[in-house]
Amino acid sequence: MSKNIPDNDFELRSLDATCINDSELVHPFWYNLKYLITGILFGIVFVKAEIISWFRIQEMFRFQSFHMYGVIGSAVVVGAISVFLIKQFKIKTIYGEPIQFEEKKFNKGQVIGGLLFGLGWAITGACPGPLFAQIGTGVSVTIVTLVSAIAGTWVYGLVRNKIPH
């Protein structure tokens, strides 16, 4: 825990949360291959569904096509059903830990962050997930967007304690 982050601020601490059990496990070097394979499959789905297409993203922001809204809407519906089922059946993590949903306070920083995210998404035609799939398909100019996203995350880490949360 950083000395700059107060212990009692759940909202701020939750940004750094990881599964306690998983961080204590020792795995062989090949253990993370499942994540690589999942990422590759996820990228293939993004490419085939045209989610990484700059033109599809521009169509969405210009309200010219339902394609991206359908994809995003489907994800929201699947997420809502998943959360409902997790709560209803008290499903636990793979390590047997109970899954808890904490209420989070709304604040103006979320609006500002969302607007910045949306603006960047509209300008570049990429959000963090599809960045790697775009690079993988040969859209090398996306490397500039990836470096910018990493730089933005780094700057946020520097100023995080000085901005509203």
Summary of the structure (lengths in Angstrom):
residues: 165
radius of gyration: 18.6
end to end distance: 17.5
largest distance: 49.6
contacts: 332
relative contact order: 0.11
helix: 65%
strand: 1%
